[in-house]
Amino acid sequence: MTAKAYKIAGGVLLVFSLWLNWHTYTQNNSLEKELKTEEQHTQKRKKAYEDEKHAKKIAEKNEGETVETQEKKDVAYQQNHVMEEQLSWNNEALRALFSYHNLAEREENLSYYLTEEQKKKMVLAKSDSDNADGSASLQTQSSFYQSINENSFSTWNVVEVEMEAEGIKTPISLLANLNFTLEEGKWLLSRMEFQENK
């Protein structure tokens, strides 16, 4: 081989070597970029998964709190609604009670509003009304008894009723102040005040 041929072969080899190095370098760079891109995508997917997981936890927590809050609101509404119904019933009861002008009817109507204990006290009041010392006997029968004058007395009593609101029946006991007045020889309820109205 001549020197010229060696030079040509050397040049070709040099060019091939340079091309091979460049090709290898670009391939390595491309692979590195792909790896970096894939890693970024993996990180993004991981972050998206973590965010979704976190959001799901928050949603579940909020849902639980919402259910609990709603339950509390429902209970509060039910209690308020029942109390409103009860106060309305109280007013209706008073109107109904005093709409009886006939004393016998009014006396009979009391049985709807009074407890058995209070009915017994009324019986005692009637039996004692003929006695001069009847008030003393009444006082021994009730620790809540308060004499107003010889023709009237007052007691505190629990009035038991059953309320129905939105189809739900609820037994309710209300503390009421009852004033009795002697009318035509009988002790009759002349005034009734519920504690809620005071």
ZASE-832050 format. One line per 2 residues: their letters; for each residue x, y, z of N, C-alpha, C. Coordinates in pm, 1 decimal. Layout:
N
a = X Y Z X Y Z X Y Z | ...
***
This chain:
198
mt = 83.7 -119.6 0.0 0.0 0.0 0.0 86.8 124.1 0.0 | 39.4 218.5 -72.3 115.0 342.3 -80.8 79.3 430.9 36.2
ak = 162.5 530.5 50.9 138.5 625.6 160.9 5.7 696.0 142.9 | -31.9 719.4 19.6 -158.6 787.5 -8.5 -275.6 700.0 35.5
ay = -262.9 571.1 5.4 -369.7 477.9 43.1 -383.2 472.3 194.6 | -267.8 474.5 263.2 -272.1 474.5 409.7 -342.0 599.3 463.0
ki = -312.3 708.7 399.1 -373.3 834.6 443.1 -524.8 829.4 423.6 | -565.4 776.2 306.7 -709.3 767.5 278.1 -777.1 674.2 377.9
ag = -711.9 557.3 400.2 -769.0 460.9 495.3 -774.6 520.6 635.5 | -667.8 593.7 670.1 -665.8 658.3 802.9 -774.7 762.0 814.5
gv = -796.5 836.4 705.5 -901.4 938.8 707.7 -1038.9 875.9 723.1 | -1060.0 766.6 645.5 -1189.7 697.8 654.7 -1211.4 643.3 795.6
ll = -1106.3 584.1 849.6 -1115.3 529.1 985.9 -1143.3 638.7 1087.9 | -1078.1 752.2 1067.4 -1099.0 865.3 1158.1 -1242.6 914.6 1149.8
vf = -1292.1 927.0 1025.9 -1430.7 972.7 1006.9 -1528.7 873.2 1069.3 | -1502.0 742.8 1046.5 -1589.6 639.7 1102.6 -1586.6 642.6 1255.1
sl = -1466.1 661.9 1307.8 -1450.2 667.9 1453.2 -1525.8 787.5 1510.9 | -1511.9 901.8 1441.3 -1583.6 1021.7 1486.8 -1735.1 1000.7 1479.4
wl = -1779.8 939.0 1369.5 -1924.5 914.6 1353.8 -1975.3 819.3 1460.9 | -1895.9 714.0 1485.5 -1934.7 614.8 1585.9 -1942.9 678.4 1724.5
nw = -1840.3 760.5 1753.5 -1841.9 830.1 1883.7 -1963.0 923.5 1895.2 | -1990.0 996.9 1788.6 -2103.9 1091.2 1789.4 -2235.7 1014.6 1801.9
ht = -2247.3 904.4 1725.3 -2369.5 824.5 1727.7 -2392.3 764.7 1867.1 | -2281.9 712.0 1923.3 -2291.5 655.1 2058.9 -2329.9 762.7 2159.5
yt = -2270.8 880.9 2146.0 -2297.9 993.1 2236.9 -2444.2 1036.6 2226.7 | -2490.2 1051.3 2100.3 -2629.7 1094.9 2081.7 -2726.9 988.7 2131.5
qn = -2691.0 861.8 2108.7 -2777.2 754.4 2158.4 -2784.5 754.8 2310.6 | -2663.5 772.6 2369.5 -2659.0 778.8 2516.4 -2741.3 896.3 2568.9
ns = -2724.8 1011.5 2500.5 -2802.3 1130.2 2540.8 -2952.2 1105.5 2525.7 | -2987.8 1043.6 2413.6 -3128.9 1015.0 2387.9 -3184.6 919.0 2492.6
le = -3105.0 815.0 2522.7 -3147.5 718.8 2624.2 -3159.9 785.0 2760.9 | -3062.1 872.3 2789.5 -3065.1 943.5 2917.8 -3187.3 1034.4 2926.1
ke = -3217.8 1100.6 2814.0 -3336.0 1186.8 2811.0 -3463.2 1104.6 2829.9 | -3466.7 988.6 2762.8 -3583.2 901.8 2776.5 -3599.4 854.4 2921.0
lk = -3484.3 818.1 2981.0 -3488.9 774.0 3120.4 -3536.9 886.4 3212.2 | -3484.3 1008.1 3186.7 -3526.2 1122.6 3267.4 -3674.5 1151.7 3247.2
te = -3717.1 1144.0 3119.6 -3858.5 1168.6 3089.2 -3947.6 1065.3 3157.2 | -3903.9 938.2 3146.7 -3980.5 830.6 3209.4 -3984.8 847.2 3361.3
eq = -3870.7 888.9 3416.5 -3864.9 911.9 3560.9 -3958.2 1026.0 3601.5 | -3958.9 1131.8 3519.8 -4049.3 1243.7 3547.4 -4196.1 1199.4 3541.3
ht = -4225.9 1117.9 3437.0 -4362.9 1067.2 3424.2 -4400.3 979.9 3544.1 | -4302.2 898.3 3586.2 -4325.9 812.3 3702.9 -4352.7 896.2 3827.1
qk = -4270.6 1001.1 3844.1 -4289.3 1090.7 3959.1 -4425.3 1160.6 3952.9 | -4464.3 1201.2 3831.1 -4593.8 1267.0 3814.7 -4708.6 1171.5 3847.9
rk = -4694.0 1046.1 3795.9 -4797.7 946.9 3824.6 -4805.1 917.0 3974.3 | -4687.0 908.4 4036.8 -4681.5 882.7 4180.2 -4745.6 997.5 4257.8
ka = -4712.6 1121.4 4216.8 -4769.9 1239.0 4283.7 -4921.9 1244.4 4263.8 | -4964.8 1213.4 4140.5 -5108.4 1213.5 4112.4 -5179.9 1108.9 4197.5
ye = -5116.2 991.7 4211.8 -5174.1 884.5 4293.5 -5182.8 927.0 4440.2 | -5072.2 988.0 4489.7 -5070.8 1034.1 4629.0 -5175.0 1143.4 4651.6
de = -5184.1 1235.7 4553.2 -5283.4 1343.2 4564.1 -5425.4 1287.0 4565.8 | -5448.5 1189.1 4477.8 -5581.0 1127.3 4471.1 -5613.3 1053.8 4601.3
kh = -5512.7 984.4 4653.7 -5529.9 911.9 4779.1 -5560.3 1009.0 4893.3 | -5484.7 1120.4 4896.1 -5504.6 1221.8 4999.7 -5642.8 1286.4 4986.4
ak = -5679.9 1316.7 4861.9 -5810.5 1377.9 4837.5 -5923.5 1284.0 4878.7 | -5903.0 1154.2 4855.1 -6003.8 1055.2 4892.6 -6020.3 1049.6 5044.1
ki = -5905.6 1054.8 5115.1 -5910.2 1054.0 5261.4 -5985.1 1176.3 5314.2 | -5952.1 1292.6 5255.5 -6018.6 1416.7 5297.4 -6168.3 1408.6 5269.3
ae = -6202.6 1354.8 5150.3 -6344.0 1342.4 5113.5 -6417.3 1250.7 5210.4 | -6352.7 1138.4 5245.9 -6414.6 1045.1 5340.8 -6431.9 1110.5 5477.6
kn = -6329.3 1185.5 5520.0 -6336.5 1254.6 5649.0 -6447.5 1359.3 5647.7 | -6450.9 1437.9 5538.1 -6554.1 1540.7 5526.3 -6693.0 1479.4 5521.8
eg = -6703.4 1365.4 5451.7 -6832.4 1298.1 5442.6 -6877.1 1251.1 5580.3 | -6781.0 1196.3 5656.9 -6813.0 1152.6 5792.6 -6856.5 1268.6 5879.0
et = -6783.2 1381.0 5869.3 -6818.3 1499.1 5947.9 -6952.7 1554.9 5903.0 | -6977.0 1550.6 5771.8 -7103.4 1601.6 5719.0 -7220.6 1519.5 5770.8
ve = -7204.8 1387.7 5770.7 -7310.8 1299.6 5821.0 -7336.0 1326.4 5969.1 | -7226.2 1338.0 6046.0 -7239.3 1363.9 6190.0 -7304.9 1498.9 6215.0
tq = -7260.6 1600.9 6138.8 -7318.0 1734.9 6153.1 -7466.2 1734.1 6117.4 | -7499.8 1663.9 6009.0 -7639.0 1657.1 5966.4 -7724.9 1587.0 6070.4
ek = -7669.5 1481.1 6131.2 -7743.4 1409.7 6235.7 -7771.0 1502.0 6354.1 | -7668.7 1580.9 6392.5 -7686.8 1675.7 6502.9 -7793.7 1779.2 6468.2
kd = -7790.3 1827.3 6342.9 -7889.9 1925.6 6299.7 -8030.2 1865.2 6302.5 | -8040.1 1738.4 6257.8 -8170.5 1671.8 6256.6 -8225.8 1656.4 6397.8
va = -8137.3 1617.5 6491.8 -8180.2 1600.2 6631.1 -8224.6 1734.2 6689.7 | -8143.7 1839.6 6664.1 -8177.8 1973.1 6715.5 -8310.0 2021.1 6656.7
yq = -8327.7 1996.4 6526.2 -8452.9 2037.5 6461.0 -8571.7 1964.9 6522.2 | -8554.7 1832.5 6542.8 -8663.0 1752.1 6599.6 -8699.9 1801.3 6739.5
qn = -8595.9 1830.4 6821.0 -8621.3 1878.8 6956.6 -8693.2 2013.2 6954.5 | -8644.6 2104.7 6870.1 -8707.6 2236.5 6860.5 -8850.4 2225.4 6808.4
hv = -8866.4 2135.7 6708.6 -8998.8 2119.4 6649.1 -9097.7 2064.7 6751.7 | -9054.5 1965.3 6828.5 -9140.4 1907.5 6931.9 -9175.6 2012.9 7036.2
me = -9075.5 2094.9 7076.2 -9101.5 2198.8 7176.2 -9199.5 2303.0 7122.3 | -9183.8 2341.0 6994.8 -9278.1 2436.0 6935.1 -9419.6 2377.6 6933.7
eq = -9426.6 2249.8 6895.6 -9556.6 2182.5 6895.7 -9614.0 2177.1 7037.6 | -9524.5 2153.1 7135.5 -9570.0 2142.2 7274.4 -9624.7 2275.1 7325.2
ls = -9551.9 2383.0 7296.8 -9597.8 2514.5 7341.3 -9730.3 2550.2 7275.0 | -9742.4 2512.0 7147.6 -9868.7 2535.0 7077.6 -9980.7 2454.4 7143.1
wn = -9946.9 2329.4 7179.3 -10045.7 2244.0 7246.5 -10085.3 2304.2 7380.8 | -9988.9 2359.4 7453.9 -10018.5 2421.9 7583.5 -10125.7 2529.1 7568.9
ne = -10106.8 2614.8 7469.2 -10202.4 2723.3 7447.9 -10340.0 2669.0 7410.5 | -10340.1 2565.5 7325.1 -10466.9 2503.7 7286.8 -10535.0 2441.2 7408.5
al = -10453.5 2377.5 7494.1 -10509.2 2313.6 7613.7 -10574.3 2416.4 7705.1 | -10507.4 2529.5 7723.1 -10563.4 2634.3 7808.9 -10693.5 2688.4 7751.4
ra = -10693.8 2710.9 7619.4 -10815.7 2762.6 7556.7 -10930.3 2661.7 7570.2 | -10895.9 2533.1 7546.2 -10999.3 2429.7 7555.3 -11050.5 2416.2 7698.1
lf = -10957.8 2424.2 7792.4 -10994.7 2405.6 7932.8 -11092.9 2512.2 7979.8 | -11065.6 2635.3 7945.7 -11148.0 2744.9 7996.0 -11263.9 2780.3 7903.2
sy = -11282.9 2700.0 7798.5 -11399.0 2722.6 7712.7 -11524.1 2656.9 7771.4 | -11502.0 2576.2 7877.2 -11616.0 2512.4 7943.6 -11672.5 2607.6 8049.2
hn = -11789.1 2662.8 8020.7 -11850.9 2754.2 8116.9 -11926.4 2676.8 8223.9 | -11976.6 2560.2 8186.7 -12044.9 2476.2 8284.2 -11941.2 2412.0 8375.2
la = -11956.9 2429.0 8505.3 -11856.1 2381.7 8599.9 -11837.6 2230.5 8595.5 | -11945.8 2157.5 8576.9 -11936.0 2010.8 8573.8 -11853.9 1965.4 8452.5
er = -11878.4 2027.3 8338.8 -11803.7 1991.9 8218.0 -11656.7 2030.6 8232.9 | -11635.4 2145.5 8293.6 -11497.9 2191.9 8311.9 -11421.5 2098.5 8405.3
ee = -11489.1 2055.0 8508.9 -11427.6 1962.9 8603.6 -11394.5 1830.0 8535.1 | -11486.7 1781.6 8453.3 -11464.9 1655.7 8381.7 -11350.0 1669.9 8281.4
nl = -11339.1 1785.5 8222.0 -11234.9 1809.6 8121.9 -11094.8 1810.4 8182.7 | -11085.7 1834.5 8313.2 -10954.8 1837.4 8378.8 -10884.0 1702.8 8371.2
sy = -10960.1 1594.5 8364.7 -10899.9 1460.9 8365.7 -10807.4 1439.7 8246.5 | -10825.2 1518.7 8142.2 -10739.5 1504.5 8023.9 -10602.4 1567.5 8045.9
yl = -10593.1 1661.4 8140.0 -10470.4 1738.2 8156.9 -10391.6 1705.8 8282.9 | -10453.7 1638.9 8379.8 -10388.1 1619.3 8508.4 -10343.7 1475.2 8529.2
te = -10239.8 1459.1 8610.7 -10191.2 1324.9 8644.1 -10280.7 1263.7 8751.0 | -10263.1 1133.6 8773.7 -10342.1 1064.0 8875.2 -10317.4 1123.4 9013.6
eq = -10192.3 1160.3 9040.4 -10158.9 1218.5 9171.0 -10235.5 1348.5 9193.1 | -10239.2 1431.6 9088.8 -10309.6 1558.8 9103.4 -10460.0 1537.0 9117.0
kk = -10510.8 1435.2 9046.9 -10653.9 1405.3 9059.3 -10688.3 1367.9 9204.3 | -10599.3 1289.4 9267.0 -10620.8 1250.5 9407.3 -10622.6 1374.3 9496.9
km = -10530.9 1468.0 9468.5 -10526.2 1591.4 9548.3 -10654.2 1671.7 9529.8 | -10707.7 1667.6 9407.5 -10832.1 1739.6 9383.1 -10947.1 1676.1 9460.6
vl = -10948.5 1541.9 9465.3 -11052.1 1471.3 9542.4 -11042.1 1509.6 9689.4 | -10916.5 1512.9 9739.8 -10895.5 1553.7 9878.9 -10939.9 1697.8 9899.7
ak = -10911.4 1781.2 9801.9 -10950.6 1921.6 9812.7 -11101.8 1934.8 9819.8 | -11171.0 1855.4 9739.2 -11317.5 1861.3 9740.4 -11373.5 1812.6 9874.3
sd = -11316.9 1700.5 9922.1 -11368.1 1645.5 10048.4 -11336.8 1736.5 10166.0 | -11223.3 1808.7 10155.3 -11184.4 1897.2 10265.0 -11248.4 2034.7 10255.1
sd = -11309.3 2063.6 10141.1 -11361.4 2198.9 10122.3 -11477.0 2229.5 10217.4 | -11540.0 2123.4 10266.6 -11650.3 2143.6 10361.8 -11600.9 2163.2 10504.4
na = -11472.1 2136.0 10527.5 -11417.1 2146.6 10662.8 -11348.9 2281.1 10682.0 | -11356.9 2330.9 10803.3 -11295.0 2460.1 10832.3 -11143.7 2452.6 10820.9
dg = -11087.1 2336.2 10854.4 -10941.4 2322.3 10850.3 -10896.7 2244.6 10725.4 | -10974.9 2253.3 10619.8 -10943.0 2179.0 10497.9 -10808.7 2215.7 10438.5
sa = -10773.3 2342.6 10448.1 -10647.0 2386.0 10388.3 -10528.3 2318.8 10455.5 | -10536.0 2296.1 10586.1 -10426.6 2230.4 10657.9 -10408.9 2087.9 10607.8
sl = -10522.6 2020.3 10583.2 -10515.9 1883.7 10532.3 -10454.1 1881.6 10392.5 | -10490.7 1978.4 10312.6 -10433.3 1988.6 10177.8 -10283.0 2009.3 10184.4
qt = -10240.6 2091.1 10275.8 -10098.8 2122.9 10287.9 -10017.1 1998.4 10321.4 | -10073.5 1906.9 10400.4 -9999.4 1785.6 10435.2 -9992.1 1689.5 10317.6
qs = -10079.3 1705.6 10220.4 -10082.3 1613.3 10107.1 -9986.4 1653.1 9995.6 | -9942.1 1776.1 9994.9 -9858.0 1821.8 9884.3 -9745.1 1909.4 9935.0
sf = -9622.0 1868.6 9905.2 -9506.8 1950.0 9946.2 -9496.1 2075.6 9861.0 | -9571.9 2077.8 9750.4 -9568.9 2194.5 9662.2 -9687.9 2286.9 9686.4
yq = -9763.2 2253.4 9790.0 -9883.8 2330.2 9818.2 -9848.4 2471.4 9865.6 | -9922.9 2569.1 9813.9 -9904.4 2707.1 9859.1 -10042.4 2771.2 9872.2
si = -10075.1 2810.1 9993.4 -10205.3 2871.2 10016.3 -10202.4 3016.7 9970.0 | -10301.1 3052.9 9890.4 -10311.5 3192.1 9845.4 -10407.1 3267.1 9938.0
ne = -10526.3 3212.7 9953.4 -10622.3 3261.1 10053.3 -10720.2 3147.6 10081.3 | -10821.1 3174.3 10159.3 -10911.3 3065.3 10199.8 -10989.3 3007.1 10082.5
ns = -10997.0 3081.4 9972.6 -11073.8 3033.8 9857.2 -10986.7 2990.4 9739.3 | -10855.4 2985.6 9759.2 -10769.0 2944.9 9647.2 -10636.1 2891.1 9698.9
fs = -10576.7 2802.6 9622.4 -10443.5 2752.2 9654.9 -10370.3 2718.1 9525.1 | -10238.9 2701.3 9538.2 -10155.1 2676.7 9420.4 -10064.8 2556.9 9445.7
tw = -10043.2 2475.2 9344.5 -9947.9 2364.0 9354.0 -9867.8 2355.4 9224.2 | -9748.9 2297.8 9238.0 -9670.8 2263.4 9118.6 -9699.7 2117.9 9086.5
nv = -9718.1 2088.7 8960.7 -9750.4 1951.6 8922.9 -9690.8 1919.8 8785.4 | -9658.6 1792.9 8766.1 -9609.1 1749.0 8635.8 -9728.4 1707.9 8550.0
ve = -9744.4 1776.2 8439.1 -9850.9 1743.5 8345.2 -9791.7 1654.6 8236.7 | -9845.0 1534.3 8224.1 -9790.2 1437.9 8128.4 -9876.8 1434.8 8002.7
ve = -9810.3 1452.2 7888.6 -9881.8 1450.1 7760.8 -9801.5 1367.9 7661.1 | -9866.3 1331.3 7553.7 -9797.9 1260.8 7445.5 -9808.1 1346.0 7320.3
me = -9692.6 1393.3 7274.2 -9689.6 1478.9 7156.4 -9669.4 1394.8 7031.9 | -9730.6 1436.9 6922.6 -9707.5 1370.7 6794.5 -9662.4 1475.6 6695.0
ae = -9539.0 1461.7 6646.1 -9483.4 1554.6 6548.0 -9427.7 1473.5 6432.4 | -9479.6 1499.5 6312.9 -9435.0 1429.7 6191.9 -9445.2 1277.9 6208.2
gi = -9553.7 1234.0 6269.1 -9577.2 1090.9 6282.2 -9503.7 1023.6 6396.2 | -9422.5 1099.4 6471.2 -9346.1 1042.2 6582.3 -9411.0 1083.9 6714.0
kt = -9451.1 984.5 6793.9 -9513.0 1013.2 6923.2 -9406.0 1018.5 7031.9 | -9408.3 1126.2 7108.7 -9308.4 1145.6 7213.5 -9377.2 1178.6 7345.4
pi = -9357.7 1096.2 7449.3 -9414.4 1130.1 7580.3 -9335.7 1244.7 7643.3 | -9405.2 1345.2 7691.2 -9339.4 1463.5 7747.1 -9402.2 1497.3 7882.0
sl = -9318.9 1528.7 7978.5 -9366.1 1572.4 8109.9 -9332.6 1719.9 8126.3 | -9432.9 1799.7 8155.3 -9413.7 1943.9 8170.7 -9446.1 1985.6 8313.8
la = -9363.3 2072.6 8367.1 -9388.9 2125.5 8500.6 -9484.9 2243.4 8488.5 | -9595.6 2233.1 8559.4 -9697.2 2337.7 8549.3 -9736.3 2386.8 8688.4
nl = -9762.2 2516.2 8696.7 -9812.6 2575.7 8819.8 -9964.3 2585.8 8807.8 | -10035.4 2516.7 8897.6 -10181.2 2510.4 8891.2 -10242.3 2589.1 9006.4
nf = -10331.7 2679.1 8972.3 -10405.4 2754.8 9073.3 -10549.1 2703.3 9078.3 | -10594.6 2667.7 9198.0 -10731.8 2619.7 9216.3 -10811.5 2722.7 9295.1
tl = -10934.2 2742.7 9251.4 -11023.1 2838.2 9317.2 -11152.1 2767.2 9358.0 | -11202.0 2802.9 9474.9 -11326.9 2744.0 9523.6 -11443.9 2812.1 9453.9
ee = -11517.0 2734.9 9372.7 -11631.7 2788.6 9300.3 -11751.5 2697.3 9323.4 | -11856.2 2755.6 9375.0 -11980.2 2681.7 9401.0 -11953.8 2553.9 9479.8
gk = -11866.6 2564.9 9579.5 -11838.3 2452.7 9667.9 -11740.5 2351.0 9612.8 | -11679.1 2378.3 9498.0 -11584.0 2283.6 9439.5 -11452.0 2354.3 9408.7
wl = -11342.4 2279.5 9426.8 -11211.5 2332.4 9389.7 -11190.0 2307.2 9240.5 | -11179.6 2413.9 9164.6 -11162.1 2401.3 9019.6 -11038.4 2478.0 8974.1
ls = -10975.9 2424.6 8872.5 -10855.6 2487.7 8817.7 -10892.1 2621.9 8755.9 | -10827.7 2726.5 8804.1 -10857.5 2859.8 8751.4 -10742.8 2916.8 8668.5
rm = -10623.7 2857.5 8686.7 -10508.4 2909.7 8611.8 -10402.4 2800.1 8601.0 | -10339.1 2793.5 8485.5 -10233.3 2694.6 8465.3 -10121.5 2759.2 8383.5
ef = -10001.3 2760.8 8440.7 -9886.0 2818.8 8371.3 -9777.8 2712.9 8357.2 | -9729.4 2695.6 8234.7 -9621.7 2600.0 8212.0 -9487.1 2667.7 8232.2
qe = -9391.7 2590.9 8278.7 -9260.5 2646.5 8309.8 -9196.1 2709.8 8186.8 | -9217.2 2651.4 8069.0 -9157.1 2704.6 7946.2 -9206.0 2844.5 7913.0
nk = -9325.4 2876.2 7961.0 -9383.2 3006.8 7930.3 -9341.9 3114.2 8028.7 | -9266.4 3074.5 8132.9 -9230.8 3171.8 8237.2 -9101.5 3240.9 8202.1
***
